[in-house]
Amino acid sequence: MTRLEISFNIAENYAKQYAEFNGLTDEDKRHVVNGLLSIVNWYNKQEELGDKTPAHGFLGSFLEGVVKNDFIKAVTNADPVNFRCLAVYARFIFNIMPKDYREKAKLL
C-alpha cells in the first residue's frame, strides 16, 4: 500500500464516524475524502519545503480557509457538500493533523 493509499484510508475511515458524512452520496463522500487528503498532501509537501517556501497548488480557497482557521473564507468558498461537512473538516484538523500545521498555514 502506498503512502497515498494509506492517507486516503485514514481520511475515509475518520470521516465515516460522523453523521454529516454518512448521509452523503458515494460521489460526495469521495469529494470530502479528497478534500481531507488534499490537506494531508499539503502538510506533507510543506514539511519537505521547510519553513520559508509555501506549498502552493494543493489547496483551493475553501481548504485554505479551513487550514488557516479563517471561518469566513471557508464558509464563503465552500460548495454545498463541503459546507454540509464543515464540522468533519474541523474535527479532522483538530484530531488528526499535527499541531504544527498552524505554523505551516501561516505561509499561505
Secondary structure, 3 states (H helix, E strand, C coil): CCHHHHHHHHHHHHHCCCHHHHCCCHHHHHHHHHHHHHHHHHHHHHHHHCCCCCCCCCCCHHHHHHHCCCHHHHHHHCCHHHHHCHHHHHHHHHHCCCCCHHHHHCCC
